[in-house]
Amino acid sequence: MGEADILSQVRTLPTSPGVYLMRDAAGEVIYVGKAKQLRTRVRSYFGSSRSLEPRMRALAAQVSTIDHVATRSEAEALLLEATLIKRHQPGFNIRLKDDKRYPYLKIDVSSPWPRVTITRRVEDDGARYFGPYASAGSVRRTLDVVKKLFPWRSCTKAITGTDPRPCLDYYIKRCIAPCTGYCTAEEYRDVIGQTVLFLEGRSSEVLAQLREEMSQAAGTLQFERAARIRDQIESIDRVTGERRQMASTTALDADIFALAREGDEACVQVFFARGTVIADTDSFTLDGAGEADDSEVIGAFLAQYYESATYVPRTILLSTVPADREGLGTALRVRRGGAVELAVPQRGERRRLVETAQENARQALSMHHARWLADRDKTEQALSLLEEELDLPGRPQRIECYDVSTIQGTNTVASMVVFENGRAHPQQYRRFRIRTVAGQDDFASMREVIERRFRHLATADAVALSEDPGQAARLTARAAGESSPWDQVPDLVIIDGGRGQLGAALDLLRDLGLGAIPVCGLAKREEEIYVADLDEPIRLPRDSEALYLVQRVRDEAHRFAVSYHRSLRGRSQTRSALDSIPGVGPKRKRALLRRFGTVRAVREASVDEIAATVGFTRRLAEAVKRSL
């Protein structure tokens, strides 16, 4: 459909708030958006392409028809947009990963003998719902914890109270056996009430109730019941103990969200703060983040999350200010039926909670990557694509990656990481302290690293490579013993950097007679891959498994280099004048500082006083005085 046809559709749109759905030629929804004025907002996609980011230009080129739904307010449009994104999963939207229906815990409090069950549908049936949880695994872990702490029934039988004997759950203290009449309806309701409080994050109230029950049981000489309640209190204490370590000193009713991103992927970690403890945590991965900025990503996530959440707290703490903060705040106030604070804390306990959530988000994203790498099918696909896209002589079973890390030329270091068959082999990682390069020169540093790594390969290996490049990963040890990392010839070397770093590595390998080893450079900004014989970089598709793999290898090399650089920088900042004196090692240094307290006091001491220190001779004391 031509642009004129599209613009004719745009002119029919109302100027009211609402949601628009863009469809391609096949009728599939490819984008859902909201607008304060529908006609004005949609028209902006089809004006000058210079004002649009690349993602939106690509979208506009695929639009065939435009549908819309008018709403009474912008807040209503935001909630409807989130609902439609979750329903249609359009490719150009930021969307919760694998989200058709997230799971919830359900307690049908209207039932005479309620149970706790998992459901993916929230209905207006009077039941209590808790969630959404990020995955079936998350909700099942929570259900397992709740089942261990509170003895409600898990069976589906009709409860008459006349069964001849209880099932195994009673004997392992997982049920109080209403089926046999061992408990009253009121006692069972107390258990369900405690379960609800715990799932709401109000564990301190549960513990207060149980302690009172234990005291009453002991007072009436029901020692067996008192002991059972005592064990339950200890179990709850153990479960909530770790959360309590992250508690604030003041009561807080808040959800805490932090965003971590890597390439096209994004992960949001959420902490649920209730009272003075973190009641629960979860993490959600998102698709389609692509070129969107952090504020757009976190805004889209919050709209979709709270569209289905069963509870909106008074306070929402964030690592990033969300896009359309005002509209989002209005929509959340409607959902809550009261005031909602959206805040990005800058200091104090609230800031500490956000930072902790952000670190957890980074770790969750790393775990997601690890699970991806563990998927053999995806790894095999990535290696095959990499072989094809880079025109390699064979499948890159052994990949080595190198990265240089420095700050203004100080403590310059480099890393070597190894992936075999798509999986990291940390035992073969190596790190280098740059010896021959003064100041900051990444190219010279890379040449030194490549020379120190590949000089270990014998000339015979170079000859073998020139005759059969595809045998690189199959070369074994030179001797009969086991092979070391230095003896292995990689199928692919990745240099973290652009054409300059790649050129430095290629020159050195040619000088060593190892020019047949495939080498590429990966530039981080645009994720472009540079190879020797092509003037233009290779751009793998953003959703390519091959790109994902090389990013993971490069990021691991960067992490390993930076951690070593930080370690050296930390050591250099804690060195003292005593460290450079010949003959004064750690023990003698400690002896001096133990006696004199500071380096200044050592400097002011006499030779005789220093010589009287344990481990020192007069000659060494004179050397200390000269050095200081």
Secondary structure, 3 states (H helix, E strand, C coil): CCHHHHHHHHHCCCCCCEEEEEECCCCCEEEEEEECCHHHHHHHHHCCHHHCCHHHHHHHHHCCEEEEEECCCHHHHHHHHHHHHHHHCCCCCCEECCCCCCCEEEECCCCCCCCEEEECCCCCCCCEEECCCCCHHHHHHHHHHHHHHCCCCCCCCCCCCCCCCCCHHHHCCCCCCHHHCCCCHHHHHHHHHHHHHHHCCCHHHHHHHHHHHHHHHHHCCCHHHHHHHHHHHHHHHHHHHHHHCCCCCCCEEEEEEEEEEECCEEEEEEEEEEECEEEEEEEEEEECCCCCCHHHHHHHHHHHHHHHCCCCCCEEEECCCCCCHHHHHHHHHHHHCCCCEEECCCCHHHHHHHHHHHHHHHHHHHHHHHHHHHCHHHHHHHHHHHHHHCCCCCCCCEEEEEEEEEECCEEEEEEEEEEECCEECHHHCEEEECCCCCCCCHHHHHHHHHHHHHCCCCHHHHHHHHHCHHHHHHCCCCCCCCCCHHHCCCCEEEEECCHHHHHHHHHHHHHCCCCCCCEEEEECCCCEEEECCCCCCECCCCCCHHHHHHHHHHHHHHHHHHHHHHHHHHHHHCCCHHHHCCCCCHHHHHHHHHHHCCHHHHHHCCHHHHHCCCCCCHHHHHHHHHHC
